[in-house]
Amino acid sequence: MKNISILGSTGSIGQSALNLVDLHPDRFQVIALAARNNTELLHKQCLKYQPKLVALHNPEAAQSIRQQLPNTRVLSGLKGVVEAAVHPDVDLVLAGISGAAGLVPTYEALLEKKDVALANKETLVMAGELITELTNKNHVNLLPVDSEHTALHQCLGNSPANEVRRLILTASGGPFLHKSREELEKVSIDEALRHPTWQMGRKITIDSATLMNKGLEVIEAHHLFGVSADQISVVVHPQSTIHSMVEFIDGTVLAQMSITDMRSAILYALSYPERWDSNLPTLDLFSLPALEFYPPDGDRFPCLRLAYQALEGGQTYPTALNAANEIAVHSFLDGILPFSAIPEVIEGVLDRHAPCSITDLETVLEADLSARTMTQEAIRGLAVQ
């Protein structure tokens, strides 16, 4: 029996995880649930799974749940979410909160020696050195939930680092794979949210459309697997059948394949080091379309280049990259910023960012706040023009 806490239980990752809990009720006990403000869905989840602790980031939403569940411990704000992550009965934390908001609860969970299934790539982008150092110090598992990194984890196995030539992350290319730069300047929010192969949250779907999602995954892979930037390649693979590959020094390439359903990657992390039945459809090799592979186009999708640039710059550059991207993406979703301006704003922030060494969590949070403020100022300046 694994006692789990699900951070982001009302999001797509959290709902998929609870679907797997239903599949294996004899193997999971839900100890804590945390969400932002979706009280209706969270209330249903609480009635079904009877967690010991519930947390909502929004205090008003927490008060609403508190009234509906008078016999359940309900907390609010960042402190409440952290409590859900460090509950003494929890063995494994599924960190599924989107964006920078997931950093502190994940850090605190690792500090309390909890195993973490990480669906929040921003945590490693912002504070990779701190997170990996803490993971190694406390001898806990940090298991990737991204389908690409789950694939790499499986392909690598116990192979020593000196046998690995490169990691190859596959990218679907998003909805705009074949659009010209001129067409990208006119795309709508609805068009950007129509991902061809994956059903995901709004923010990560836009990141996929700009290829920033793949850039963030490059940084994440660097920290998870201890390889340099020049050992990580990106290949556009529209069918999303191969989730990632590892090339070894003898020329052998191992690839991991499965259907496009995040429950496969989530279950891998939740059941590790075992493998449990997922009850998902198997990959039908005879019905697969031809598998295509293309190099990414850095001119049309500069966000990938900016991510490599931030990784190579080190220090707090990745923190600034993530902060600028979050603000720019949400501004696009709010109709304030055109799609093509997202990388322009991010690049401007990186050019102005004054990097510093990451010595503690406060350094990361200060760099994050500074970059967000800078990005908001840049976007307001564009609106005035």
C-alpha positions as CSV (number, residue, x, y, z in Angstrom):
1,M,0.0,0.0,0.0
2,K,1.4,3.4,-1.0
3,N,0.1,6.4,0.9
4,I,0.0,9.3,-1.6
5,S,-0.6,13.0,-1.7
6,I,-1.7,14.5,-5.0
7,L,-0.9,18.2,-5.5
8,G,-3.0,19.5,-8.3
9,S,-5.7,16.9,-7.9
10,T,-8.3,18.7,-10.0
11,G,-6.0,19.2,-13.0
12,S,-5.4,16.8,-15.8
13,I,-2.5,15.0,-14.1
14,G,-4.3,14.7,-10.8
15,Q,-7.5,13.4,-12.4
16,S,-5.5,10.8,-14.3
17,A,-3.7,9.8,-11.2
18,L,-7.0,9.3,-9.3
19,N,-8.2,7.2,-12.3
20,L,-5.3,4.9,-11.6
21,V,-6.1,4.9,-7.9
22,D,-9.5,3.5,-8.9
23,L,-7.8,0.8,-10.9
24,H,-5.6,-0.2,-8.0
25,P,-7.6,0.5,-4.8
26,D,-5.7,-2.1,-2.9
27,R,-2.4,-0.4,-3.6
28,F,-3.1,3.3,-3.0
29,Q,-4.4,5.2,0.0
30,V,-5.1,8.9,-0.7
31,I,-3.8,10.8,2.3
32,A,-4.0,14.4,1.0
33,L,-5.4,16.4,-1.9
34,A,-4.4,19.9,-3.0
35,A,-5.9,22.2,-5.7
36,R,-6.1,25.8,-6.6
37,N,-9.8,26.7,-6.5
38,N,-12.0,24.1,-8.2
39,T,-14.2,23.4,-5.2
40,E,-16.9,21.5,-7.1
41,L,-14.5,18.8,-8.4
42,L,-12.4,18.7,-5.2
43,H,-15.6,18.2,-3.1
44,K,-16.5,15.2,-5.2
45,Q,-12.9,13.8,-4.9
46,C,-13.0,14.3,-1.1
47,L,-16.3,12.4,-0.8
48,K,-14.9,9.5,-2.8
49,Y,-11.3,9.2,-1.5
50,Q,-11.8,10.5,2.1
51,P,-8.4,12.2,2.5
52,K,-7.1,13.2,5.9
53,L,-6.1,16.6,4.7
54,V,-7.3,18.9,1.9
55,A,-5.7,22.2,0.8
56,L,-6.7,24.9,-1.6
57,H,-4.4,27.7,-2.6
58,N,-7.3,30.1,-2.8
59,P,-8.5,31.0,0.8
60,E,-12.1,31.7,-0.3
61,A,-12.3,28.3,-2.0
62,A,-10.9,26.7,1.1
63,Q,-13.6,28.3,3.2
64,S,-16.3,26.9,0.8
65,I,-14.9,23.4,1.1
66,R,-14.6,23.7,4.8
67,Q,-18.3,24.4,5.1
68,Q,-19.1,21.4,2.9
69,L,-16.8,19.0,4.7
70,P,-16.9,20.0,8.4
71,N,-15.2,16.8,9.5
72,T,-12.2,17.1,7.1
73,R,-9.1,19.1,7.9
74,V,-9.0,21.9,5.3
75,L,-6.1,24.3,4.9
76,S,-5.4,27.2,2.5
77,G,-2.7,29.2,0.8
78,L,0.9,28.0,0.1
79,K,1.3,26.9,3.7
80,G,-1.7,24.6,3.3
81,V,-0.4,23.0,0.1
82,V,3.0,22.5,1.8
83,E,1.2,20.7,4.7
84,A,-0.4,18.4,2.1
85,A,3.0,17.6,0.7
86,V,4.7,16.9,4.0
87,H,1.9,15.1,5.9
88,P,3.6,12.5,8.1
89,D,1.5,9.6,6.7
90,V,2.5,10.3,3.1
91,D,5.1,8.1,1.3
92,L,4.8,9.5,-2.2
93,V,3.9,12.9,-3.4
94,L,2.6,13.4,-7.0
95,A,3.7,17.0,-7.7
96,G,1.2,18.0,-10.4
97,I,0.7,21.7,-9.7
98,S,1.4,23.7,-12.8
99,G,4.1,26.4,-13.0
100,A,6.3,28.0,-10.4
101,A,3.6,27.4,-7.7
102,G,4.8,23.8,-7.5
103,L,8.3,24.6,-6.5
104,V,8.0,25.2,-2.8
105,P,5.7,22.2,-1.9
106,T,8.0,19.9,-3.9
107,Y,11.1,21.2,-2.2
108,E,9.5,20.8,1.2
109,A,8.4,17.2,0.4
110,L,11.9,16.3,-0.5
111,L,13.2,18.0,2.6
112,E,10.9,15.7,4.6
113,K,12.3,12.7,2.7
114,K,9.2,11.9,0.7
115,D,9.5,10.2,-2.7
116,V,8.3,12.6,-5.4
117,A,6.6,11.8,-8.7
118,L,7.4,15.0,-10.6
119,A,4.9,16.2,-13.2
120,N,5.9,19.9,-12.6
121,K,8.9,20.5,-14.9
122,E,9.2,24.1,-13.7
123,T,10.6,22.9,-10.4
124,L,13.7,21.5,-12.0
125,V,14.0,24.4,-14.5
126,M,13.9,27.0,-11.7
127,A,16.0,25.2,-9.0
128,G,17.5,22.1,-10.5
129,E,20.7,22.2,-8.6
130,L,18.9,22.6,-5.2
131,I,16.4,19.9,-6.0
132,T,18.9,17.3,-7.2
133,E,21.2,18.0,-4.3
134,L,18.4,17.5,-1.8
135,T,17.2,14.3,-3.5
136,N,20.7,12.8,-3.3
137,K,21.3,14.0,0.2
138,N,18.1,12.5,1.5
139,H,18.3,9.3,-0.6
140,V,14.8,9.7,-2.0
141,N,13.3,9.0,-5.4
142,L,12.6,11.8,-7.8
143,L,10.6,10.1,-10.6
144,P,9.7,11.9,-13.8
145,V,6.1,12.0,-14.9
146,D,6.6,13.8,-18.2
147,S,6.2,11.1,-20.9
148,E,9.6,12.1,-22.5
149,H,11.5,11.8,-19.2
150,T,9.7,8.7,-18.2
151,A,10.8,7.2,-21.6
152,L,14.4,8.3,-20.9
153,H,14.3,6.8,-17.4
154,Q,13.2,3.4,-18.9
155,C,15.7,3.4,-21.7
156,L,18.6,4.4,-19.5
157,G,18.0,1.7,-16.9
158,N,21.1,1.3,-14.8
159,S,23.5,2.4,-17.6
160,P,26.5,4.4,-16.4
161,A,26.8,7.9,-17.6
162,N,30.0,7.2,-19.6
163,E,28.1,4.8,-21.9
164,V,25.5,7.5,-22.9
165,R,26.3,9.6,-26.0
166,R,23.1,11.6,-26.1
167,L,19.5,11.8,-25.0
168,I,16.9,12.4,-27.8
169,L,13.7,14.2,-26.7
170,T,10.9,13.9,-29.2
171,A,8.5,16.8,-29.8
172,S,5.1,16.6,-31.6
173,G,5.7,20.0,-33.1
174,G,2.4,21.2,-31.8
175,P,-0.5,22.6,-33.9
176,F,1.7,25.0,-35.9
177,L,4.4,22.6,-37.2
178,H,4.0,23.6,-40.8
179,K,2.9,27.3,-40.4
180,S,5.2,30.0,-41.7
181,R,6.5,32.9,-39.6
182,E,3.9,35.2,-41.2
183,E,1.1,32.8,-40.3
184,L,2.3,32.5,-36.8
185,E,1.8,36.2,-36.3
186,K,-1.9,35.8,-36.8
187,V,-2.8,32.6,-34.9
188,S,-5.7,32.7,-32.4
189,I,-5.9,31.4,-28.9
190,D,-8.3,28.7,-30.0
191,E,-5.9,27.5,-32.7
192,A,-3.0,27.4,-30.3
193,L,-5.0,25.3,-27.9
194,R,-5.7,22.6,-30.5
195,H,-2.9,20.2,-29.8
196,P,-2.8,17.4,-32.4
197,T,-2.0,14.5,-30.1
198,W,-2.2,15.3,-26.4
199,Q,-4.9,16.5,-24.1
200,M,-3.3,18.8,-21.6
201,G,-3.8,22.0,-19.6
202,R,-3.9,25.4,-21.3
203,K,-0.5,26.6,-20.3
204,I,1.4,23.5,-21.3
205,T,-0.5,23.4,-24.5
206,I,0.7,26.9,-25.5
207,D,4.2,25.9,-24.4
208,S,3.9,23.0,-26.9
209,A,2.8,25.3,-29.6
210,T,5.9,27.6,-29.1
211,L,8.2,24.6,-28.5
212,M,9.1,26.1,-25.1
213,N,7.7,23.0,-23.5
214,K,10.5,21.1,-25.2
215,G,13.0,23.7,-24.1
216,L,11.9,23.3,-20.5
217,E,12.2,19.5,-20.9
218,V,15.8,19.9,-22.1
219,I,16.7,21.7,-18.9
220,E,14.7,19.1,-16.9
221,A,16.6,16.3,-18.6
222,H,19.9,17.9,-17.8
223,H,19.1,17.9,-14.0
224,L,17.4,14.5,-13.9
225,F,20.0,12.6,-15.8
226,G,23.2,14.6,-15.2
227,V,24.1,15.2,-18.9
228,S,25.3,18.4,-20.5
229,A,23.3,20.6,-22.9
230,D,25.3,19.4,-25.9
231,Q,24.3,15.8,-25.1
232,I,20.6,16.5,-25.4
233,S,18.9,16.7,-28.8
234,V,15.4,17.4,-29.9
235,V,13.7,15.7,-32.8
236,V,10.2,16.6,-34.1
237,H,8.1,13.5,-34.3
238,P,4.5,14.4,-35.1
239,Q,3.0,11.0,-34.4
240,S,4.1,11.1,-30.7
241,T,4.5,7.3,-30.7
242,I,8.1,7.3,-29.7
243,H,8.3,9.4,-26.5
244,S,12.1,9.7,-26.3
245,M,15.3,7.8,-27.2
246,V,18.8,7.2,-25.8
247,E,21.8,6.8,-28.0
248,F,24.7,4.9,-26.5
249,I,28.4,5.2,-27.3
250,D,28.3,2.0,-29.3
251,G,25.8,3.5,-31.7
252,T,22.8,1.6,-30.3
253,V,19.6,3.7,-29.9
254,L,16.9,2.6,-27.5
255,A,13.4,4.1,-28.0
256,Q,10.3,3.9,-25.7
257,M,6.9,3.6,-27.5
258,S,3.4,3.7,-26.2
259,I,0.0,5.2,-26.9
260,T,-0.5,8.9,-26.2
261,D,-2.1,8.7,-22.7
262,M,-0.4,10.3,-19.7
263,R,-1.7,7.6,-17.4
264,S,1.0,5.3,-18.7
265,A,3.7,7.7,-17.5
266,I,2.0,8.5,-14.3
267,L,1.6,4.8,-13.4
268,Y,5.2,4.2,-14.1
269,A,6.2,6.8,-11.5
270,L,3.6,5.7,-9.0
271,S,4.3,2.0,-9.2
272,Y,8.2,2.2,-9.5
273,P,10.2,0.1,-9.2
274,E,7.5,-2.4,-10.1
275,R,5.2,-2.4,-13.1
276,W,1.4,-2.6,-12.6
277,D,-1.4,-3.2,-15.1
278,S,-2.6,0.1,-16.6
279,N,-5.8,-1.3,-18.2
280,L,-4.9,1.0,-21.2
281,P,-5.2,0.0,-24.8
282,T,-2.0,-1.6,-26.2
283,L,0.0,-0.1,-29.0
284,D,-1.4,-1.5,-32.3
285,L,1.7,-1.7,-34.4
286,F,-0.2,-2.7,-37.5
287,S,-2.3,0.4,-37.5
288,L,0.5,2.9,-36.9
289,P,1.1,5.6,-39.5
290,A,4.5,6.1,-40.9
291,L,6.8,7.5,-38.2
292,E,8.3,10.9,-39.2
293,F,11.2,12.8,-37.8
294,Y,12.3,16.4,-38.5
295,P,14.9,18.8,-37.1
296,P,13.2,21.6,-35.1
297,D,13.0,25.0,-36.9
298,G,14.8,27.5,-34.6
299,D,13.8,30.5,-36.8
300,R,10.0,29.8,-36.5
301,F,10.2,28.5,-32.9
302,P,13.0,30.5,-31.1
303,C,11.8,29.4,-27.6
304,L,13.7,26.2,-27.9
305,R,16.9,28.1,-28.7
306,L,16.2,30.4,-25.7
307,A,15.9,27.4,-23.4
308,Y,19.3,26.1,-24.5
309,Q,20.7,29.6,-24.0
310,A,19.4,29.8,-20.5
311,L,20.7,26.3,-19.6
312,E,24.2,27.1,-20.9
313,G,24.1,30.5,-19.1
314,G,23.4,28.7,-15.8
315,Q,22.9,30.4,-12.5
316,T,19.4,32.0,-12.4
317,Y,19.0,32.3,-16.2
318,P,16.6,29.2,-16.3
319,T,14.6,30.7,-13.4
320,A,14.2,33.9,-15.4
321,L,13.3,32.0,-18.5
322,N,10.5,30.1,-16.8
323,A,9.1,33.3,-15.1
324,A,9.1,35.3,-18.3
325,N,7.5,32.4,-20.2
326,E,4.7,32.0,-17.6
327,I,3.8,35.7,-17.7
328,A,4.0,35.9,-21.5
329,V,1.9,32.8,-22.0
330,H,-0.8,33.9,-19.6
331,S,-0.8,37.3,-21.3
332,F,-1.4,35.6,-24.7
333,L,-4.2,33.5,-23.2
334,D,-5.7,36.7,-21.8
335,G,-5.6,38.3,-25.3
336,I,-3.0,40.9,-24.3
337,L,0.0,39.6,-26.2
338,P,0.1,38.1,-29.8
339,F,1.5,34.6,-30.1
340,S,4.5,35.6,-32.1
341,A,5.5,38.1,-29.3
342,I,5.9,35.4,-26.6
343,P,9.6,34.6,-27.6
344,E,10.4,38.3,-28.1
345,V,9.3,39.2,-24.6
346,I,11.2,36.2,-23.1
347,E,14.4,37.1,-25.0
348,G,14.2,40.7,-23.8
349,V,14.0,39.6,-20.2
350,L,16.9,37.2,-20.6
351,D,19.0,40.0,-22.1
352,R,18.2,42.2,-19.1
353,H,18.5,39.6,-16.4
354,A,21.3,39.9,-13.9
355,P,22.1,36.3,-13.0
356,C,23.4,35.1,-9.6
357,S,24.4,31.8,-8.2
358,I,21.7,29.6,-6.7
359,T,22.6,29.0,-3.0
360,D,19.2,28.6,-1.5
361,L,15.5,28.6,-2.2
362,E,15.2,32.3,-1.4
363,T,17.6,33.2,-4.2
364,V,15.4,31.3,-6.7
365,L,12.2,33.0,-5.5
366,E,13.8,36.4,-5.6
367,A,15.0,35.8,-9.2
368,D,11.6,34.5,-10.2
369,L,9.8,37.6,-8.8
370,S,12.3,40.0,-10.4
371,A,11.9,38.3,-13.8
372,R,8.1,38.4,-13.5
373,T,8.1,42.1,-12.7
374,M,10.4,42.7,-15.7
375,T,8.2,40.7,-18.0
376,Q,5.1,42.5,-16.9
377,E,6.8,45.9,-17.5
378,A,7.9,44.7,-21.0
379,I,4.4,43.6,-21.9
380,R,2.9,46.9,-20.7
381,G,5.5,48.7,-22.8
382,L,4.4,46.7,-25.9
383,A,0.7,47.6,-25.2
384,V,1.5,51.3,-25.2
385,Q,3.3,51.2,-28.6
